[in-house]
Amino acid sequence: MAQPEVRQLPGRPRDEDLEQLVLDAALEMIDADQEITVSKLVERSGVSSAAIYRRWPSMTLLIASALNTGRVVPPAISLEGDLRQNLLRRSLATGRSKPWRCTRNPVSASASDW
């Protein structure tokens, strides 16, 4: 049986590694609490500004993509019964010792906050 012909788009194929370089650079800048600009991303990642603009139409989408890297959506928490017990049960089931730490830069919280 003949294989279906794969149609080649015009131009060079995209280098997927470039996207990861930009996202890693953006995350480093976020973690360092630095302002993110295209020129700073170009400098840190080594990727051209044209490649950045081609992949992300806005800085907001680029930052959202970076923050979404490696994110795992936690399972739903049952609102039936004791919410505190449900949170603790989910925390134990997922191996998280501090269930309130679900953001990139966690907010301070204590057990009494529950």
C-alpha atoms as a printed R data frame, in Angstrom:
    type eleno elety resid chain resno       x      y      z
1   ATOM     1    CA   MET     A     1   0.000  0.000  0.000
2   ATOM     2    CA   ALA     A     2   1.398  3.381 -1.016
3   ATOM     3    CA   GLN     A     3   2.145  5.969  1.662
4   ATOM     4    CA   PRO     A     4   0.198  9.229  1.365
5   ATOM     5    CA   GLU     A     5   2.313 12.067  0.054
6   ATOM     6    CA   VAL     A     6   3.259 14.606  2.725
7   ATOM     7    CA   ARG     A     7   2.913 18.101  1.395
8   ATOM     8    CA   GLN     A     8   5.867 20.360  2.168
9   ATOM     9    CA   LEU     A     9   5.041 23.923  3.162
10  ATOM    10    CA   PRO     A    10   7.073 26.702  1.549
11  ATOM    11    CA   GLY     A    11  10.252 27.798  3.305
12  ATOM    12    CA   ARG     A    12  12.386 26.029  5.860
13  ATOM    13    CA   PRO     A    13  10.751 23.826  8.461
14  ATOM    14    CA   ARG     A    14  10.528 25.404 11.915
15  ATOM    15    CA   ASP     A    15  13.189 24.532 14.423
16  ATOM    16    CA   GLU     A    16  11.263 23.445 17.518
17  ATOM    17    CA   ASP     A    17  14.399 23.864 19.664
18  ATOM    18    CA   LEU     A    18  14.205 27.633 19.126
19  ATOM    19    CA   GLU     A    19  10.853 27.797 20.892
20  ATOM    20    CA   GLN     A    20  12.254 26.022 23.941
21  ATOM    21    CA   LEU     A    21  15.290 28.344 24.016
22  ATOM    22    CA   VAL     A    22  12.992 31.379 24.091
23  ATOM    23    CA   LEU     A    23  10.663 29.877 26.705
24  ATOM    24    CA   ASP     A    24  13.615 28.901 28.923
25  ATOM    25    CA   ALA     A    25  15.047 32.412 28.635
26  ATOM    26    CA   ALA     A    26  11.666 33.927 29.503
27  ATOM    27    CA   LEU     A    27  11.328 31.673 32.566
28  ATOM    28    CA   GLU     A    28  14.831 32.607 33.737
29  ATOM    29    CA   MET     A    29  13.903 36.288 33.447
30  ATOM    30    CA   ILE     A    30  10.613 35.731 35.281
31  ATOM    31    CA   ASP     A    31  12.389 33.845 38.071
32  ATOM    32    CA   ALA     A    32  14.955 36.664 38.336
33  ATOM    33    CA   ASP     A    33  12.103 39.217 38.434
34  ATOM    34    CA   GLN     A    34  13.488 40.981 35.360
35  ATOM    35    CA   GLU     A    35  11.571 42.932 32.756
36  ATOM    36    CA   ILE     A    36  10.938 40.846 29.646
37  ATOM    37    CA   THR     A    37  11.463 42.507 26.292
38  ATOM    38    CA   VAL     A    38  12.124 41.032 22.864
39  ATOM    39    CA   SER     A    39  15.631 42.489 22.792
40  ATOM    40    CA   LYS     A    40  16.455 40.951 26.181
41  ATOM    41    CA   LEU     A    41  15.035 37.603 25.042
42  ATOM    42    CA   VAL     A    42  17.163 37.778 21.878
43  ATOM    43    CA   GLU     A    43  20.256 38.492 23.969
44  ATOM    44    CA   ARG     A    44  19.586 35.725 26.514
45  ATOM    45    CA   SER     A    45  18.301 33.007 24.149
46  ATOM    46    CA   GLY     A    46  20.407 33.659 21.043
47  ATOM    47    CA   VAL     A    47  17.252 33.455 18.892
48  ATOM    48    CA   SER     A    48  16.500 36.192 16.352
49  ATOM    49    CA   SER     A    49  13.715 38.684 16.985
50  ATOM    50    CA   ALA     A    50  12.087 37.592 13.707
51  ATOM    51    CA   ALA     A    51  11.828 34.023 15.033
52  ATOM    52    CA   ILE     A    52  10.200 35.321 18.228
53  ATOM    53    CA   TYR     A    53   7.688 37.523 16.397
54  ATOM    54    CA   ARG     A    54   6.875 34.664 14.001
55  ATOM    55    CA   ARG     A    55   5.983 32.317 16.854
56  ATOM    56    CA   TRP     A    56   4.229 34.659 19.302
57  ATOM    57    CA   PRO     A    57   2.089 37.562 18.094
58  ATOM    58    CA   SER     A    58   2.308 39.296 21.488
59  ATOM    59    CA   MET     A    59   4.527 39.371 24.555
60  ATOM    60    CA   THR     A    60   1.512 38.356 26.646
61  ATOM    61    CA   LEU     A    61   1.134 35.100 24.705
62  ATOM    62    CA   LEU     A    62   4.858 34.412 24.926
63  ATOM    63    CA   ILE     A    63   4.844 34.860 28.718
64  ATOM    64    CA   ALA     A    64   1.696 32.748 29.031
65  ATOM    65    CA   SER     A    65   3.379 29.989 26.988
66  ATOM    66    CA   ALA     A    66   6.454 30.152 29.207
67  ATOM    67    CA   LEU     A    67   4.398 29.953 32.397
68  ATOM    68    CA   ASN     A    68   2.423 27.050 30.960
69  ATOM    69    CA   THR     A    69   5.608 25.027 30.336
70  ATOM    70    CA   GLY     A    70   5.541 21.849 32.390
71  ATOM    71    CA   ARG     A    71   2.333 22.807 34.160
72  ATOM    72    CA   VAL     A    72   0.199 19.960 35.367
73  ATOM    73    CA   VAL     A    73  -3.485 20.560 35.964
74  ATOM    74    CA   PRO     A    74  -4.327 19.200 39.407
75  ATOM    75    CA   PRO     A    75  -7.291 16.873 39.827
76  ATOM    76    CA   ALA     A    76 -10.606 18.438 40.824
77  ATOM    77    CA   ILE     A    77 -11.322 18.798 44.519
78  ATOM    78    CA   SER     A    78 -14.649 17.548 45.745
79  ATOM    79    CA   LEU     A    79 -16.793 20.285 47.266
80  ATOM    80    CA   GLU     A    80 -18.944 17.695 49.002
81  ATOM    81    CA   GLY     A    81 -18.354 17.247 52.732
82  ATOM    82    CA   ASP     A    82 -15.414 18.812 54.584
83  ATOM    83    CA   LEU     A    83 -13.365 20.949 52.191
84  ATOM    84    CA   ARG     A    84 -10.324 20.943 54.491
85  ATOM    85    CA   GLN     A    85 -10.288 17.140 54.607
86  ATOM    86    CA   ASN     A    86 -10.732 16.944 50.834
87  ATOM    87    CA   LEU     A    87  -7.752 19.275 50.315
88  ATOM    88    CA   LEU     A    88  -5.591 17.284 52.708
89  ATOM    89    CA   ARG     A    89  -6.646 14.003 51.077
90  ATOM    90    CA   ARG     A    90  -5.699 15.324 47.645
91  ATOM    91    CA   SER     A    91  -2.433 16.669 49.008
92  ATOM    92    CA   LEU     A    92  -1.503 13.249 50.365
93  ATOM    93    CA   ALA     A    93  -2.610 11.487 47.181
94  ATOM    94    CA   THR     A    94  -0.483 13.733 44.945
95  ATOM    95    CA   GLY     A    95   2.524 13.789 47.261
96  ATOM    96    CA   ARG     A    96   2.331 17.529 47.806
97  ATOM    97    CA   SER     A    97   3.138 18.428 51.370
98  ATOM    98    CA   LYS     A    98   1.922 22.002 50.860
99  ATOM    99    CA   PRO     A    99  -1.163 22.028 48.610
100 ATOM   100    CA   TRP     A   100  -1.334 25.832 48.509
101 ATOM   101    CA   ARG     A   101   1.977 25.921 46.600
102 ATOM   102    CA   CYS     A   102   0.585 25.585 43.110
103 ATOM   103    CA   THR     A   103   2.039 28.674 41.442
104 ATOM   104    CA   ARG     A   104   5.495 29.322 40.046
105 ATOM   105    CA   ASN     A   105   6.293 31.759 42.880
106 ATOM   106    CA   PRO     A   106   4.339 30.373 45.823
107 ATOM   107    CA   VAL     A   107   2.503 32.651 48.204
108 ATOM   108    CA   SER     A   108   3.234 32.355 51.878
109 ATOM   109    CA   ALA     A   109   0.650 30.362 53.740
110 ATOM   110    CA   SER     A   110   0.472 28.493 56.997
111 ATOM   111    CA   ALA     A   111  -1.543 25.540 58.229
112 ATOM   112    CA   SER     A   112  -3.717 27.948 60.222
113 ATOM   113    CA   ASP     A   113  -4.828 29.539 56.929
114 ATOM   114    CA   TRP     A   114  -6.819 26.388 56.239
